[in-house]
Each structure stands twice: as C-alpha cells, then as structure tokens.
Amino acid sequence: MTGLPLRSPAFIIAVTIFTMLPLAANSLLARAAIGAGAIDPASFTTVRLLSGALMLWLIAVLSGHASAREVRGNWLSAAMLFLYAAAFSFAYLDLSAGTGALILFGCVQATMWLVALWRGERPHGLAWLGLVAACGGLVYLVSPGLQAPPPLAAGLMAAAGVAWGIYSLHGRGSADALADTAGNFVRSLPLTALLSLLWLGQLQWSAPGLWWAVLSGALASGVGYALWYSVLPYLSATRAATVQLSVPVLAALAGVILLDEALTLRLVLGSALILGGIGLALAARAAEGRAPRQ
C-alpha cells in the first residue's frame, strides 16, 4: 500500500480538520483544571508555557527547523504570547469553555480587522455587514443580564484575544513559524516565573491540575501549533481563517457534553452573530479577491 502524499488534498483536509481539535481542547483543559480549582491560573500558565516550549523545541530540533542551542523568535512576540496565556488562564476562573473560546476568537478577529482598517484596507458591502454583525454579537454576548459572563473574566478573555491577535500579526512575516513559535515559548518563561512569584501566596496544585496543564501545553498547544503550521502553507488566507471558525463551536459543544455546561440562548445567538459575521466578511474578501481588476 502506498502512503498518502504529503501534499494531496485528502491529506491536507484531514490534517486541517484534526488540527482544530487540539486548538479547541485548550479551552476545555483550562476550564476543567482552573474552574474546578485543581490548579491556580498562574501555575497553569507556567506549566502550559513550559511544557509547550519543551514540546515545540523538541519538534523544531528533530524536524531540522532549529538547532539544539538556538532560540528563535523575539521578545515582543514572547510578551504577547505571555499576556495571552496569562489572561486566558485567569479568565477561566469564571467563564465556561464555549463562552471563553467565543470571546477569545471574536477579539482576535476584531483586532486583526482593526489593524487592517488602520493600515488603509477598506472593506465593502458584505464585509461591513459581517463586521457589524460580529461586533454586535460580541457586545450582546458580554452585555449585562442574567446570562452574561462576569465582566472581569470577559474583559480578561478579550485582552487575551487582543494579545493573540497582535502576536499573529507580528508573526505573519516569519520565515520559519515553527522555529519562531518555539523560541517565543522559551522567551516567555521568565515572565511566567515572575507571575508565579507574584501569585506565590495563592498557588494551588494537584496531580490532575498539573496533568491538564501539561496536556494543554505539550499537546493542545505544542503539537496543535506544529500541525497547524505544517498545513498552513497549503491553505489560502481565507480558507485558513474560515476553518478556524470551527474552534469556538467545537469548544462550546464539547463543554456542554464533557463539562456539563449550560447551552444558553445568549450563547447560541451570540455564536450565530459572531461566526456568521466573520463568515460574511471572509466571503466578501474572497469575492473581492476573485473580482477582475479594471
């Protein structure tokens, strides 16, 4: 039996679909560990980034993307990575997996859109409609009410989304995303150590909490990011953004099934507006790209 060619469409589709699972799993693992009090958010952040750094460094070295003594990346990206991971962890003290993933994803996209607007891009037609719908859905999701998420937790997750958006934009021109990501994880470790020192009086560890943090770092982050970067060169920007629409949906459904979280009307409507709006904007961008130039 012949092996499946690396660049065959079937292989690319299969890896792309599979890659969404570990990315969505980060929200589930954080909620299961931190929300249940199995580990404190500072320790979860430290263990996640440390185990992610080790896994990515190992993958980068074994695949020939970096040498054993080489540390790639840069300090700005490392700082944004740390801010994302820390805010993400503290937000899951009070957020459900699905709500957290949706706020995170919406703010990542909003950050990237705002930067594009600031740089002079001017969306038209459906793109503006999609942008308004997505922003409206995000506002509705976090607006005051009986089913609204806690404001501080929602704000922290929004900050995590902004940091991840900046991290993604800053790394867009990377010549070797895998090696640079491994280096950014390594560079973030002094910041995580400082966070743990500041949180020293409230550290809380347990065996399950530590294992969930290791799984989040080594598998959901390390292996997940490595898989994503392996398939990303074969996807257009629009397809890459579109496929990520599945991440908050997967996280929400898995949270309902595995963590017994409530599937509220606010979450359903907010999801529909945010994901539908992003989908409209991406469709409009793809249509503009196909339009003949005058």
C-alpha positions as CSV (number, residue, x, y, z in Angstrom):
1,M,0.0,0.0,0.0
2,T,1.4,3.4,-1.0
3,G,1.5,6.2,1.6
4,L,-0.7,9.2,1.3
5,P,1.3,12.0,-0.4
6,L,2.0,14.9,1.9
7,R,0.5,17.5,-0.4
8,S,-2.5,15.5,-1.5
9,P,-5.9,17.3,-1.0
10,A,-7.2,14.5,1.2
11,F,-4.2,14.6,3.5
12,I,-4.4,18.4,3.8
13,I,-8.1,18.3,4.6
14,A,-7.7,15.5,7.1
15,V,-4.8,17.3,9.0
16,T,-6.6,20.6,8.9
17,I,-9.8,19.1,10.5
18,F,-7.7,17.2,13.0
19,T,-5.7,20.3,14.0
20,M,-8.9,22.1,15.1
21,L,-9.4,19.6,17.9
22,P,-6.3,20.4,20.0
23,L,-6.8,24.1,19.5
24,A,-10.4,23.8,20.8
25,A,-9.1,21.5,23.6
26,N,-7.1,24.3,25.2
27,S,-10.4,25.9,26.4
28,L,-11.7,22.6,27.8
29,L,-8.5,21.8,29.6
30,A,-8.2,25.2,31.1
31,R,-11.8,25.3,32.3
32,A,-11.6,21.7,33.7
33,A,-8.4,22.5,35.6
34,I,-8.8,26.1,36.7
35,G,-12.6,26.2,37.0
36,A,-12.6,23.1,39.2
37,G,-9.9,24.5,41.5
38,A,-7.4,21.7,40.5
39,I,-4.7,24.3,39.9
40,D,-4.4,28.1,40.2
41,P,-4.3,30.1,37.0
42,A,-0.7,31.3,37.4
43,S,0.6,27.8,37.8
44,F,-1.5,26.6,34.9
45,T,0.0,29.4,32.7
46,T,3.6,28.5,33.8
47,V,3.2,24.7,33.3
48,R,1.4,25.2,30.0
49,L,4.1,27.5,28.5
50,L,6.9,25.4,29.9
51,S,5.6,22.1,28.5
52,G,4.7,23.9,25.3
53,A,8.2,25.2,25.0
54,L,9.7,21.8,25.6
55,M,7.5,20.1,23.0
56,L,7.9,22.8,20.3
57,W,11.7,22.9,20.9
58,L,11.8,19.1,20.5
59,I,9.7,19.1,17.3
60,A,11.7,22.0,15.9
61,V,15.1,20.3,16.5
62,L,14.0,16.9,15.3
63,S,12.5,18.3,12.2
64,G,15.6,20.4,11.4
65,H,13.9,23.8,11.9
66,A,16.3,24.8,14.7
67,S,19.4,23.7,16.4
68,A,19.5,22.4,20.0
69,R,21.2,25.7,21.2
70,E,19.3,28.1,19.0
71,V,16.5,30.3,20.4
72,R,14.4,31.9,17.7
73,G,11.5,34.4,18.0
74,N,11.6,37.8,19.5
75,W,10.7,39.5,22.8
76,L,7.6,41.4,21.6
77,S,6.0,38.2,20.4
78,A,7.0,36.4,23.6
79,A,5.4,39.2,25.7
80,M,2.2,39.0,23.6
81,L,2.2,35.2,24.0
82,F,2.6,35.5,27.8
83,L,-0.2,38.1,28.0
84,Y,-2.5,35.9,26.0
85,A,-1.7,32.8,28.1
86,A,-2.0,34.5,31.5
87,A,-5.2,36.4,30.7
88,F,-6.7,33.2,29.2
89,S,-6.0,31.3,32.3
90,F,-7.3,33.9,34.8
91,A,-10.5,34.3,32.7
92,Y,-11.3,30.7,33.0
93,L,-11.8,31.1,36.7
94,D,-15.3,32.2,35.9
95,L,-16.1,31.6,32.2
96,S,-17.5,28.5,30.5
97,A,-15.4,26.8,27.8
98,G,-17.6,27.9,25.0
99,T,-18.1,31.5,26.1
100,G,-14.4,31.9,26.7
101,A,-13.5,30.5,23.3
102,L,-16.1,32.7,21.5
103,I,-14.9,35.9,23.2
104,L,-11.3,35.0,22.5
105,F,-11.9,34.2,18.9
106,G,-14.1,37.2,18.3
107,C,-11.5,39.6,19.8
108,V,-8.6,38.0,17.8
109,Q,-10.5,38.6,14.6
110,A,-11.6,42.1,15.7
111,T,-8.0,43.1,16.5
112,M,-6.8,41.9,13.1
113,W,-9.7,43.7,11.3
114,L,-9.0,47.0,13.2
115,V,-5.3,46.8,12.3
116,A,-6.2,46.2,8.6
117,L,-8.5,49.3,8.7
118,W,-5.8,51.3,10.3
119,R,-3.4,50.3,7.6
120,G,-5.7,51.5,4.9
121,E,-7.8,48.5,3.9
122,R,-11.4,49.5,3.2
123,P,-14.0,46.7,3.2
124,H,-17.1,47.0,1.1
125,G,-20.7,45.6,1.1
126,L,-20.9,42.3,2.9
127,A,-17.6,42.8,4.6
128,W,-19.0,45.8,6.5
129,L,-22.2,43.9,7.3
130,G,-20.2,41.0,8.6
131,L,-18.0,43.2,10.7
132,V,-21.1,44.9,12.3
133,A,-22.8,41.6,12.9
134,A,-19.7,40.0,14.5
135,C,-19.1,43.1,16.8
136,G,-22.8,43.2,17.7
137,G,-22.8,39.5,18.6
138,L,-19.7,40.1,20.8
139,V,-21.4,43.0,22.5
140,Y,-24.6,41.1,23.0
141,L,-22.7,38.1,24.4
142,V,-21.0,40.1,27.2
143,S,-23.7,42.7,27.8
144,P,-25.3,42.8,31.3
145,G,-28.0,40.4,32.1
146,L,-28.8,37.2,33.9
147,Q,-26.8,35.0,31.5
148,A,-24.0,37.5,30.9
149,P,-20.5,36.3,31.8
150,P,-18.7,38.0,34.7
151,P,-17.3,41.4,33.4
152,L,-13.8,40.9,34.8
153,A,-13.5,37.4,33.3
154,A,-14.9,38.6,29.9
155,G,-12.5,41.5,29.9
156,L,-9.5,39.3,30.6
157,M,-10.5,36.9,27.8
158,A,-11.0,40.0,25.5
159,A,-7.4,41.1,26.5
160,A,-6.2,37.6,25.7
161,G,-7.8,37.8,22.2
162,V,-6.2,41.2,21.5
163,A,-2.8,39.9,22.6
164,W,-3.1,36.8,20.4
165,G,-4.3,39.0,17.5
166,I,-1.1,41.2,17.9
167,Y,1.0,38.0,18.2
168,S,-0.5,36.6,15.0
169,L,0.0,39.9,13.1
170,H,3.6,40.3,14.3
171,G,4.5,36.8,13.3
172,R,2.9,36.9,9.9
173,G,6.2,37.6,8.2
174,S,8.1,34.8,9.9
175,A,10.3,32.8,7.6
176,D,10.0,29.8,9.9
177,A,6.9,29.9,12.0
178,L,7.6,26.6,13.9
179,A,11.1,27.6,15.0
180,D,10.0,31.2,15.9
181,T,7.0,29.9,17.9
182,A,9.3,27.5,19.8
183,G,11.6,30.4,20.5
184,N,8.7,32.6,21.6
185,F,7.5,30.0,24.1
186,V,11.1,29.7,25.5
187,R,11.4,33.5,25.8
188,S,8.0,33.7,27.6
189,L,9.3,31.5,30.5
190,P,10.9,34.3,32.6
191,L,7.6,36.2,32.5
192,T,5.7,33.2,33.7
193,A,8.2,32.7,36.5
194,L,7.6,36.3,37.6
195,L,3.9,35.7,37.5
196,S,4.2,32.7,39.7
197,L,6.3,34.6,42.2
198,L,3.7,37.4,42.4
199,W,1.0,34.8,42.9
200,L,3.1,32.8,45.4
201,G,0.6,33.1,48.3
202,Q,-2.2,31.6,46.2
203,L,-0.5,28.8,44.4
204,Q,-2.7,25.6,44.3
205,W,-1.5,22.4,42.7
206,S,-3.0,18.9,42.4
207,A,-1.9,16.0,40.2
208,P,-5.0,16.3,37.9
209,G,-4.5,20.0,37.5
210,L,-0.8,19.6,36.6
211,W,-1.6,16.9,34.1
212,W,-4.3,19.0,32.4
213,A,-1.8,22.0,32.2
214,V,0.9,19.7,30.7
215,L,-1.7,18.4,28.2
216,S,-2.7,21.9,27.3
217,G,0.9,23.0,26.8
218,A,2.5,19.9,25.2
219,L,-0.3,18.5,23.1
220,A,-3.1,21.2,22.6
221,S,-0.5,24.0,22.2
222,G,2.8,22.3,21.2
223,V,1.5,19.6,18.9
224,G,-1.5,21.6,17.8
225,Y,0.5,24.6,16.7
226,A,3.1,22.3,15.0
227,L,0.3,20.6,13.0
228,W,-1.3,23.9,12.1
229,Y,2.0,25.4,10.8
230,S,2.6,22.2,8.8
231,V,-0.7,22.6,6.9
232,L,-0.9,26.4,6.8
233,P,1.4,26.8,3.7
234,Y,-1.2,24.8,1.7
235,L,-4.2,26.9,2.7
236,S,-5.2,30.3,1.4
237,A,-5.5,33.1,4.0
238,T,-9.3,33.0,3.6
239,R,-9.5,29.2,4.0
240,A,-7.2,29.3,7.0
241,A,-9.4,31.9,8.7
242,T,-12.6,30.2,7.7
243,V,-11.6,26.8,9.1
244,Q,-10.8,28.4,12.5
245,L,-14.5,29.3,12.8
246,S,-15.0,25.8,14.0
247,V,-12.8,26.2,17.1
248,P,-15.2,28.1,19.4
249,V,-18.1,25.9,18.1
250,L,-16.2,22.8,19.0
251,A,-15.2,24.2,22.4
252,A,-18.8,25.1,23.2
253,L,-20.2,21.7,22.1
254,A,-17.5,19.8,24.0
255,G,-18.1,22.0,27.1
256,V,-21.8,21.1,27.0
257,I,-21.1,17.3,26.5
258,L,-18.0,16.8,28.6
259,L,-18.1,19.5,31.3
260,D,-21.9,19.6,31.7
261,E,-22.0,23.4,30.8
262,A,-25.3,25.1,30.0
263,L,-26.2,25.8,26.4
264,T,-27.9,29.1,26.8
265,L,-29.9,31.1,24.3
266,R,-27.4,34.0,24.7
267,L,-24.5,31.7,23.7
268,V,-26.4,30.3,20.7
269,L,-27.4,33.8,19.4
270,G,-24.0,35.3,20.2
271,S,-22.3,32.4,18.4
272,A,-24.5,32.8,15.3
273,L,-23.9,36.5,15.1
274,I,-20.1,36.4,15.7
275,L,-19.4,33.4,13.5
276,G,-21.9,34.4,10.8
277,G,-20.5,37.9,10.7
278,I,-16.9,36.6,10.4
279,G,-18.1,34.2,7.7
280,L,-19.7,37.1,5.7
281,A,-16.6,39.2,6.0
282,L,-14.4,36.3,4.8
283,A,-16.8,35.5,1.9
284,A,-16.7,39.2,0.8
285,R,-12.9,39.2,1.0
286,A,-12.7,36.1,-1.2
287,A,-15.2,37.6,-3.7
288,E,-13.1,40.8,-3.9
289,G,-10.0,38.7,-4.5
290,R,-11.7,37.0,-7.4
291,A,-13.1,40.1,-9.0
292,P,-11.3,41.2,-12.2
293,R,-9.2,44.3,-11.9
294,Q,-10.2,47.3,-14.1
